[in-house]
Amino acid sequence: MAHAVVAGAGIGGLTAALALARNGWQVTVLEQAASIEPVGAGLAVAPNALRALDVIGLGDEVRKLSAIQGEAGLRRPSGRWLSRTTAEDAAARYGDSTVLLTRSALVGILAARLPEDALRLGTRAESADPGTGLVTLTIPTGGTETIRADLVVAADGIRSRTRAALFPGHPEPVYTGVTSWRAIVPCPGAVGASETWGAGLVFGVMPLAGGQVYCYATAPVAAGLRAESEKDELIRLFGRWHDPIPALLAAADPDAVLRHDIYALDTPLPAFHSGRIALLGDAAHPMTPNLGQGACQAIEDAVVLARHVSPGSPTQITGGLAAYSRERLARTTPIVRRSRLIGRISGWRDPLAVALRDGAMRAAGLLGPAVAVRQFDSVFRWPA
Ligand SMILES: Cc1cc2nc3c(=O)[nH]c(=O)nc-3n(C[C@H](O)[C@H](O)[C@H](O)COP(=O)(O)OP(=O)(O)OC[C@H]3O[C@@H](n4cnc5c(N)ncnc54)[C@H](O)[C@@H]3O)c2cc1C
């Protein structure tokens, strides 16, 4: 049986392993961490990714465990709405609205479907040879091992060592100038989804199933800065913004507030493959979170990859990988750029620029929710 080795058991790697296994591949998933429990944060899964999950039979399970975004929109720190859409508008246009769930719920669904014994935890892929498919691993005891793969899927994240080895000299992801916070907060009452833009600051609220709310925030600061208490830092920055933000921050567990600086790959790779190796997800196209598409694109990558490579001859596999590369570069490059642009605009601090930006968004918002939804056509309508 043809053997695919997947390096990385994030959302991208797990989805790729499932999609390949469904198409007749024997899969081995290598994960350097001792467990696959993801960070305690939420995730927006957009209609395009739900359709990709449908291809591997998991769309409905994800829909069932999710909260529907309901009414969502963009606000100012005062609470004034700049634009609004509803789940119904999105569903009418795309067949689904964006759904919200915890990362651990999604990873749990994916991991539960892996073939028995496919996952090797505490095992790091050290190198992979694009010509022979030989993968060298460090195993939990600290020793090394070599395994042969017909196909290697590098889903090893934003700091991908496979990307660096395949494309030496290619620019690394750059710091975008923005740091992010994330927290899941208990919230017994109903709250709607919103993202609020101030002068350089962003705060997002996403209702989850089970009386929880996922909050995220961004601010422009130097890389690597950390506060003594990230919860206090959030209260300092956002504690006077509109309801329910102050109450959500007050309810946050200080130990559960995550902080990460945002990096993105501004120069697209020349290809997402080399020989028998495919790059996928953040390893291929790390992007800012502003469009909520990083994991969604990783999921799309996975099902497209499985469609292009059948467990046949080496020529079929390398030919399939070239087709995968072409299709996914064309799809993801504009999304990476758009996400970065939104990040830049939401980071504006100059009061005049912010007033002009908000005025333009308010004017666009007056055209109604159906028009607001349409701006996502090129992202959510997939396959085109
Ligand atoms: C603040 C924030 C909010 C976001 N919100 C959203 C959102 O709402 N919706 C959305 O779609 N996206 C969102 N994203 C983006 C999303 O989190 C990522 O794009 C996605 O998780 C990438 O998945 P991945 O599987 O490619 O990589 P990762 O999740 O990074 O997984 C890589 C895995 O590979 C393992 N690994 C690394 N190197 C090796 C090795 N050599 N050997 C073995 N294992 C290895 C790592 O331990 C890790 O488990 C957000 C990102 C941020 C920062």
The ligand as a MOL file (V3000), in Angstrom:
LIG
                    3D

  0  0  0     0  0            999 V3000
M  V30 BEGIN CTAB
M  V30 COUNTS 53 58 0 0 0
M  V30 BEGIN ATOM
M  V30 1 C -4.7580 34.8870 16.8310 0
M  V30 2 C -5.0860 33.9050 15.7280 0
M  V30 3 C -6.4100 33.6490 15.4010 0
M  V30 4 C -6.7240 32.7860 14.3470 0
M  V30 5 N -8.0310 32.5630 14.0240 0
M  V30 6 C -8.3410 31.7630 12.9770 0
M  V30 7 C -9.7040 31.5140 12.6200 0
M  V30 8 O -10.6370 31.9630 13.2990 0
M  V30 9 N -9.9640 30.7200 11.5360 0
M  V30 10 C -8.9500 30.1780 10.7880 0
M  V30 11 O -9.2300 29.5010 9.8000 0
M  V30 12 N -7.6460 30.3830 11.1140 0
M  V30 13 C -7.3210 31.1480 12.1950 0
M  V30 14 N -6.0120 31.3240 12.5430 0
M  V30 15 C -4.9380 30.6570 11.7590 0
M  V30 16 C -4.7910 29.2010 12.1700 0
M  V30 17 O -4.5820 29.0990 13.5630 0
M  V30 18 C -3.6030 28.5530 11.4650 0
M  V30 19 O -3.5610 28.9550 10.1160 0
M  V30 20 C -3.7260 27.0280 11.5190 0
M  V30 21 O -3.7850 26.5860 12.8500 0
M  V30 22 C -2.5510 26.3710 10.7990 0
M  V30 23 O -2.6550 24.9830 10.9310 0
M  V30 24 P -1.4420 24.0440 10.4880 0
M  V30 25 O -1.8980 22.6590 10.7240 0
M  V30 26 O -0.9750 24.4240 9.1270 0
M  V30 27 O -0.2380 24.4510 11.4460 0
M  V30 28 P -0.1070 24.2990 13.0430 0
M  V30 29 O -1.4090 24.4330 13.7070 0
M  V30 30 O 0.9810 25.2260 13.4480 0
M  V30 31 O 0.3820 22.8010 13.2530 0
M  V30 32 C 1.6990 22.4150 12.9830 0
M  V30 33 C 1.9800 21.1780 13.8240 0
M  V30 34 O 3.2180 20.6200 13.3930 0
M  V30 35 C 3.9650 20.2470 14.5360 0
M  V30 36 N 5.3680 20.2450 14.0810 0
M  V30 37 C 6.1420 21.2980 13.7510 0
M  V30 38 N 7.3410 20.8940 13.3180 0
M  V30 39 C 7.3210 19.5320 13.3650 0
M  V30 40 C 8.2660 18.5240 13.0270 0
M  V30 41 N 9.4820 18.8320 12.5250 0
M  V30 42 N 7.9230 17.2290 13.1970 0
M  V30 43 C 6.6890 16.8950 13.6920 0
M  V30 44 N 5.7680 17.8090 14.0530 0
M  V30 45 C 6.0710 19.1070 13.8670 0
M  V30 46 C 3.6360 21.3150 15.5660 0
M  V30 47 O 3.9210 20.8620 16.8810 0
M  V30 48 C 2.1470 21.4910 15.3100 0
M  V30 49 O 1.3750 20.5730 16.0500 0
M  V30 50 C -5.6690 32.1780 13.6140 0
M  V30 51 C -4.3390 32.3950 13.9630 0
M  V30 52 C -4.0400 33.2490 15.0210 0
M  V30 53 C -2.5950 33.4910 15.3710 0
M  V30 END ATOM
M  V30 BEGIN BOND
M  V30 1 1 1 2
M  V30 2 1 2 3
M  V30 3 2 2 52
M  V30 4 2 3 4
M  V30 5 1 4 5
M  V30 6 1 4 50
M  V30 7 2 5 6
M  V30 8 1 6 7
M  V30 9 1 6 13
M  V30 10 2 7 8
M  V30 11 1 7 9
M  V30 12 1 9 10
M  V30 13 2 10 11
M  V30 14 1 10 12
M  V30 15 2 12 13
M  V30 16 1 13 14
M  V30 17 1 14 15
M  V30 18 1 14 50
M  V30 19 1 15 16
M  V30 20 1 16 17
M  V30 21 1 16 18
M  V30 22 1 18 19
M  V30 23 1 18 20
M  V30 24 1 20 21
M  V30 25 1 20 22
M  V30 26 1 22 23
M  V30 27 1 23 24
M  V30 28 2 24 25
M  V30 29 1 24 26
M  V30 30 1 24 27
M  V30 31 1 27 28
M  V30 32 2 28 29
M  V30 33 1 28 30
M  V30 34 1 28 31
M  V30 35 1 31 32
M  V30 36 1 32 33
M  V30 37 1 33 34
M  V30 38 1 33 48
M  V30 39 1 34 35
M  V30 40 1 35 36
M  V30 41 1 35 46
M  V30 42 1 36 37
M  V30 43 1 36 45
M  V30 44 2 37 38
M  V30 45 1 38 39
M  V30 46 1 39 40
M  V30 47 2 39 45
M  V30 48 1 40 41
M  V30 49 2 40 42
M  V30 50 1 42 43
M  V30 51 2 43 44
M  V30 52 1 44 45
M  V30 53 1 46 47
M  V30 54 1 46 48
M  V30 55 1 48 49
M  V30 56 2 50 51
M  V30 57 1 51 52
M  V30 58 1 52 53
M  V30 END BOND
M  V30 END CTAB
M  END
